[in-house]
Amino acid sequence: MIEVLDSRSVHDLLSDLAGVDNSAYVYFVNKELDNCQDAAVVSAVHAYYAEFLPEDLVLIIQAKNDNIIKYLTDDAAITNAASWFPKKDQLGELSDEYYFKCVVIDKQGVCWRNY
């Protein structure tokens, strides 16, 4: 027999998982960059973030992989997310390709966001 479940968002799934393993997750997306066809813009964005992101995080962004990072505490997740992913208004005149929408999710849901 097939059991039909309600559709769940990534936020809900990560919150459920955080409750199981007592952790927090940083989830970030940038559809504008992922869909950008201008190689010069993509290279410029990667170079911008390479200035301050850890190398493995830049590689995740370049590969367009699922962008989820697990942390043991909310504090660690929030501290890193806030230092890595500026709010849109903090980017000044930079194009939308530079903005990563980012949230930190714990067992109670979204506990930090950059928007």
C-alpha positions in Angstrom: 0.0 0.0 0.0 1.2 3.5 -0.8 1.1 6.1 1.9 0.6 9.6 0.6 2.4 12.3 2.7 1.9 16.0 2.7 4.5 17.8 0.6 7.3 19.3 2.7 9.6 22.2 2.0 13.4 22.0 2.3 13.0 24.2 5.4 10.6 21.7 7.0 12.8 18.7 6.2 15.9 20.4 7.6 14.0 21.4 10.7 12.8 17.8 11.2 16.4 16.5 10.7 17.8 19.1 13.1 15.4 17.7 15.7 16.6 14.2 15.2 20.3 14.9 15.3 20.2 18.0 17.5 22.0 20.3 15.0 21.5 23.4 12.9 21.7 23.8 9.1 22.8 26.6 6.9 20.8 26.5 3.6 21.7 29.0 0.9 20.6 29.4 -2.7 21.3 31.8 -5.6 19.1 31.1 -8.6 20.3 34.2 -10.4 23.9 32.9 -10.3 22.9 29.4 -11.1 21.0 30.5 -14.2 23.5 33.2 -15.3 24.8 32.6 -18.9 27.4 35.4 -18.7 30.7 33.6 -17.9 32.3 36.9 -16.9 29.7 37.7 -14.3 29.9 34.1 -12.9 33.7 34.4 -12.7 33.4 37.8 -11.0 31.0 36.5 -8.4 33.2 33.5 -7.7 36.2 35.8 -7.3 34.3 38.1 -5.0 33.3 35.3 -2.6 36.7 33.6 -2.9 38.1 36.7 -1.0 36.4 35.7 2.3 34.7 32.2 2.0 36.5 29.0 2.9 37.7 27.3 -0.3 35.4 24.3 0.1 32.4 26.6 0.3 33.5 28.3 -2.9 33.8 24.9 -4.6 30.2 24.1 -3.5 29.0 27.3 -5.1 31.0 26.7 -8.3 29.6 23.2 -8.6 26.0 24.4 -8.1 25.5 21.5 -5.6 22.9 21.4 -2.9 23.9 24.2 -0.6 23.4 22.8 2.9 25.9 22.8 5.7 25.4 21.1 9.1 26.6 22.6 12.4 26.4 21.3 15.9 25.0 24.5 17.4 22.8 27.4 16.3 25.4 29.9 17.3 28.1 28.4 15.1 25.6 28.2 12.1 24.4 31.8 12.6 27.9 33.2 13.1 29.2 31.6 9.9 26.1 32.3 7.8 26.1 36.0 8.8 29.8 36.4 8.0 29.5 34.6 4.7 26.2 35.8 3.2 25.5 39.5 3.3 22.1 41.0 3.1 21.1 42.2 -0.3 21.3 45.9 0.7 24.9 45.3 2.0 26.0 44.4 -1.6 25.4 48.0 -2.8 25.4 48.3 -6.6 26.4 44.7 -7.2 24.0 42.7 -9.5 21.5 40.1 -8.2 24.0 37.3 -9.1 26.0 38.3 -6.0 23.1 37.7 -3.6 22.7 34.4 -1.9 19.4 34.0 0.0 20.5 32.2 3.2 18.7 30.8 6.3 19.8 28.9 9.4 17.3 26.2 10.4 17.2 24.4 13.7 14.6 22.0 15.2 12.2 24.9 15.7 12.5 26.2 12.2 14.2 29.2 10.7 16.2 31.0 13.4 18.2 33.4 11.2 17.9 34.8 7.7 19.7 37.3 5.6 16.5 38.8 4.1 
